[in-house]
Amino acid sequence: MANLRAYVSEFVGTFLFSVAAIGAVLSATPAVGGGGGLVAIALAPGLALAVAVATFGGVSGGHFNPAVTIAMTSSGRIGAAAAGVYVAAQLLGAVVAALVCRALFPPDALLQGLNGLPLPAPWLTPSGLLLGEFVATFLLMMAVYGVLVDDRGRAAKFGALAIGLVFTANVLALGPVTGASMNPARSFGPALVSGIWTLHVYYWLAPVAGAVAAAQLYERVLLK
């Protein structure tokens, strides 16, 4: 029963985060005219992630991201079998979120917002995409580790908000460059629903590598 609660939490938390991330992109299109631009696109998922971690972190650990789960597996914080179900729940949550957004927004918004997909700038090279997503996810994972794993971070009372703020900062800094996904599920949901798989493998490779690198650094060097 405990595992079931964790799996449901990962599904709902990823759904919450993904609806905010995809919806913010689509709301900023001319077809909807929500305004806010990059700031809204960064703040909405950042705040949603903070709420998800605060709400479900005590149940599932607050991953909501296959890269985070894989990184936690690499450092022995979660077993491989449970991690597999976590990733499946996260991907399903993101797909359902993409379907909900597709039903809510007009076709013009979906076209203008490329279905809410995080995509790189036209001038960015594949190696630049890998570097940007690696760095962004590395920084995000450091915050996750410091808040959710390190007891010293828990005592700081800043908690979930710190994770959301790192995500927001990364989107503000790298959103126009790489799309600032930092989360394979965030990329997978709208890709599956829209059928647009542009450079999709990079949005798995770089976040997973960045998260694993951060987890290993924190586990082996920074963790008391």
N, C-alpha and C positions, 0 to 999 in steps of 0.2 A: 504493500500500500504506500509506503514511503517513497519508493521509486516512482510509482504512478503519479503521486503528487508532484514530484520533481519534473517528470516528463510533461505533465499538463502545464506546469509553471513555465517551462521553457517554450512551449508552444504559444501560450498567451502572451508572455513577455516579448517574444520575437514578433508576434502579430502586432502588438502595441507599437513597438519600435518601427516596424516596417510600414505600417499605415501612416505614421507621422512622417517618415522619410519620403515615401512615395507621394503622399498627399501634399506635402510642402512643395515638392518640385512641380506637381501638376497645378497647384493653386497659384503658383507664381507665373504661369503662362498667360499670354494675352487673352486667350479664350476665356479664362476665368477672371483674371485681373485682381488676384488677391493681394498683389504688391508684396513688399518686404524683401524681395530679391534674395541675394545670397545669405543675408542675416537670418531671414525666416527659414530658409532651407537648412541652415546650420542649427538654429535654435530648436526647431520643432523636434527633430530626432534626438538631439542632445538632451532635451528636457524629458522626452518620452523614455529614453534609456535610463535616465536618473530615476524616474518614477518606477520603471520596471525593476531595476536593481533594488530599490527601497522596498518594493512590494513583495517581490518573489525571491530576493537574495537569500533569505533565511530558509527557503524551502528547497531550492535547486542549486544555490550557489551563484545564481545570477549571471549565466553565461550569455545566452541569447545570440550566440555567434559561433559558427563552426570553428573559426580560427581560435577562439578562446578555448573551446572545448578540446580541440586537438592539442593546444599548448598545455592545458591542464593535464591531459593524458601523458604528454611527454615528460612532465615532471612528477608523475605518479599521484596526482591529486584526484584522479577519477579513473576507474577501470575502463578497459577498452570496450567491453560489452555495453556498459551504461553510456559511454561516450557515443557509441553508434546510435543509440536510441535518442540521445540528446540532439545529435546532428539531424536526424530524421525529423524530430519534432520542430526544430528550428526552421528547416527548409519548408516543412508543411505550413508553419505559421506565416512565413514570408510569402508563400504562394497564395494562401487564402487572403492575405492582406492585399496582394496585387490584384486578385480577382475582385475584391470589394472596391478598390479604387477604380478599377476598370468599369464597374457598374455605376459608380457615383459620378464620374467625371465625363464631360462631353467628348465626343470623338476628336474634336479639334484640339482639346487640351492634351489628349493622349498623343496625338501626332506632334504637337509642338513640344511637349515635354518628353518625347521619346519613351512614353509609357513609364516615366519615372526612373528609368535606368541611370545608374552612375556610369558615365562614359568619359573617356579622356578627351582633352582638347585635340583638335585636328592636327596640331603641330607636334604633339608629344610622341616620342619614339616609344616602342615597346619596353626598352630598357629604362626609360624615364618613368613609365607607368609602374614597372616593377619596383623601382626605387621609391617612388612617392608613396605607393600603397604599403610597402614594407615599413618605411619610416613612420607613417601615420598609425599603422596597426601596432608597431613596436611601442610607441608612446601610449596608445590606448591600453595595451596589455600591461604596461608598467603600472598604470593607474589601477587597473583591475586587481593586479597582484597586491599592490600596496593597500588597497581598500578591503578586498574580500579575503585575502589570505594572511597577510601580515597583521598580527594582533596589535602591533603598534599603530597601524593605520586605522584599525577599528576604533581605537581609543581617541582618535583625532576628532570624531564626531562630524566629519565632513562627508564621509561615506559616499553614498550613491551620487551626490551632486558632483563630486570630483570626476567621476567617470564620465558623466554627461558633459561636463565642461571641457574635458579633454577631447571628446568627440566633436563638440561644437567648434573648438579652436582649430582642430584639424580640417574640418569642412571649410571654415573661413579661410584657412591658409591654402589648402590644396583642392578644394572643391572645383574651382574652374580649371584646374590642371589635370587631375586624374579622375575626378568624380567623387573622390574621398569616400569610397565604400567602406573599407576596413572590415568588411563582413561578407563572407561568401553567400550567406542566406539573403542579405540585402540585395545582392546582385542576381541571385538565382531566381527569386520570386518573379520579378517583372520580366526577366529573360524568358522564363518558361511560358508565362502568360502571353507575351508579345511575340515570341519566336525570334527575338533579336539576340544573337549570341556573340556580338562583336567583342573580340578580345576577352571572352568570358573566363578562359582558363587563367589569365593573369590576375583576375579578381579572386581566384582561389590561391594561386601560388604565393603571391606577395603577402596577403594578410596572414596566411598560415605560417609562412617563414618568419614574418615580423613578430607574430604572437609567440611562436616557439622560442625565438631568440630572446625576447623579453622575459619569458617565463624562466628560461634557463639562467639568465643573468640574475634575476631576482632570487630564484631558488638557491643558486650556488654562491652568490656573492653578497647580496643585500639582505637576505632573510636572516634574522638572528637565530 
